Amino acid sequence: MKLHGRDDDIKLLRSKLRELTKKKDGDEEDAAKNHVGEMILVSGTSGTGKSALIHKGLGNHAAKSGYIFASGKFNAKLLKPLSAFSDAMTRLAKYITTENNKMGELSSGGPSMSTIIRNKIQNEFDEEDAEQLRRILPGCAELLGLGPRRPSLFCPSSYADKVALFRSAPQLGSAKRRLRVSLTLAGKESIARMHYAVRRLLKIICSQLKGVVLLIDDLQWSDAATLDLLKSIVLDGEIPRLLIVGAYREDEVLDHHPLAFHIRELEQMNVTITKIRIGNLSVDYAIPLVAEALGMDDDDSKVKSLAETIHKKTEGNPFFMLMFLRSLYDEKLLQYNFGVMKWTWDEDAVNSKIVTENVASVLVDKMSRLQEETQRMLMVASCLGSNFRKSAVVEVMKNISRSEMRSSMRSVSSTAATMGSSSLLSSDLTNSSAVRSFSCTAAIIRSSSESLLSLDLTSSSAERAYASSIEEFEGEGLCEVDDEECHFMHDQIQSAAFELISPDQRDSFRGRIGRILLQSLPSEELEASLFEVVSLLNCAATNITDEERDELAELNLKAGVKASENAAFDTAKVYFKAGHEVLGSRGWEGDYSTMLDLCSDGANACFLTGDFVSMNDLIEEVLSKDIDTKEKYRVSEIKVKSLLTVGKANEAINAALDFRRQLGLPAPQKKAASKFTITREYIR
């Protein structure tokens, strides 16, 4: 499918792709000394087709030219660190281990490229580094030479056992606590080590391939850990034949946005950033777009007239134009005439059609025409993120009754009436995706008997209904299905599906989904989906029992620790805070080990992210409690380190000496002359 009006941008992207292989291998070392790297950033207001441009200019061309193109996309609704980068690396690893293996099998002799890369990686990394990489890049486990994951804390079959095992984990002894202290307090070092490991991994992979393009989409929703990692990669000029591409909505990235700060910082470091900004289409390009969507000649006067009308009503926004065409079809103002084998329409009716003010109302109206079972599945899928697994949706559907689903649905009229804040021009579905959605309707008209996808489900009536619903997902252009994996064609479609849920039921509905997944998913899948499951459970944290609060606090602690191990301390801070709020003051009653860990780890995450106000609040909360003084060691050390960080050496000395007295330890024989001396004495 042609991207109209983007020829110059496509040429620029492809020229950058060709530059990847211009340098000879022997020149790479010299090149690394002279420049730090480069990247491409594609921006524009939503709806202009940024992702489509990148896929057309780089993705399609890369495959034909022997390059590897891998992409990942951020999700606004779920809090998962490094998610888009991890997804991109998973796709890269999958290509290497499958496609290159196939090519190796067809060759006359010698190891495949996959084997070569895997051997080099396994020779480069020791077990500890490989484990760290698997934590942040689980999709690269095979390349790292790691077997099945060790059983996680979610391994037991019953939910009660899962929680009991996790609850016992903090009590396994002081050795484990000391290990976690060393891991988290060395935050800056762990970040640097993680960055270095990822760069080494990329260097090995890219040095064996013709070229690699990594697209990180929707950077406006990126977490801080990803932005820092991307900066580290781009600044490393020794990774050969790697092109980093980012896409973001410029209207959501203002001067104070973290992404804007990172862009300015990279430019100050002399990083070459190729910026491509795209806007709406002119009427000259709107005409061929409409003609292609309808399969008609763009010289046809009626097509020109229709395109001009649509352009005027939509301001040339590509997605809105296709949505407008689809709404004409849904309202039977645009129909396929089998007699003449082409589309026909009533020009007066089209001219008089009022353009709705928001895209969501159009999408919700479209969804209301689907089967009721499909609408329910859309509700569930919308809570799982932009990417979801069919098995997860089906599992939830099996455990939620029809009456419960109906009570959670809202009427279509009220949905559309309250969605005016989402501008129709704020959608960012790509041109090609929208055209594919509209063209799919024509395909259904021509061949309604053709199956759109094949599902490996049992023959029960319930699962046949689920299969039919997922088929309708794809048939209506709402999502794309690749075997078990599905993803919404655009976040606006996901948002519209979410709006099908009654506002007063959304939090409880998401919490219900989270609990079903916690109880039913296999242990490995549950461990991999920890952030998503805990995010869902946190939505319903207000209306749960005390026992459920204890369980949820422990899960937030686990998520926070996992984020810290991934050097994503901003994300870790959010989970520690959520667990702290779930327990409240009752967290210090009885067994307070979870609350102590939430405060201590939370204070450390706040320290490492520069949130000193929240850090001090957590530290003082622990110090004020009537608990064993030794259990206050962790927050006391954080307090001393934070005072040293902000240049308050005398206060750090006094705090350290005071804590030594509380422990019953004598003061140093000689008064400490420097912050380094007192820190050494204090830690000892």
Secondary structure, 3 states (H helix, E strand, C coil): CCCCCCHHHHHHHHHHHHHCCCCCHHHHHHHHHHCCCEEEEEEECCCCCHHHHHHHHHHHHHHHHCCEEEEEECCCCCCCCCHHHHHHHHHHHHHHHHHHHHHHHHCCCCCCHHHHHHHHHHHHCCHHHHHHHHHHCHHHCCCCCCCCCCCCCCCCCCHHHHHHHHHHHHHCCHHHHHHHHHHHHCHHHHHHHHHHHHHHHHHHHHHCCCCEEEEEECHHHCCHHHHHHHHHHHHCCCCCCEEEEEEEEHHHCCCCCHHHHHHHHHHHCCCEEEEEECCCCCHHHHHHHHHHHHCCCCCCHHHHHHHHHHHHHHCCCHHHHHHHHHHHHHCCCEEEECCCCEEEECHHHHHHCCCCCEHHHHHHHHHCCCCHHHHHHHHHHHHHCCEEEHHHHHHHHHHCCHHHHHHHECCHHHHHHCCCCCEHHHCCCCHHHHHHHHHHHHHHHHCCCCCCCCCCCCCCHHHHHHHHHHHHHHHCCCEEEECCEEEECCHHHHHHHHCCECHHHHHHHHHHHHHHHHHHCCHHHHHHCHHHHHHHHHHCCCCCCHHHHHHHHHHHHHHHHHHHHCCCHHHHHHHHHHHHHHHHHHHHCCCCHHHHHHHHHHHHHHHHCCCHHHHHHHHHHHHCCCCCHHHHHHHHHHHHHHHHHCCCHHHHHHHHHHHHHHCCCCCCCCCCCCHHHHHHHHHC
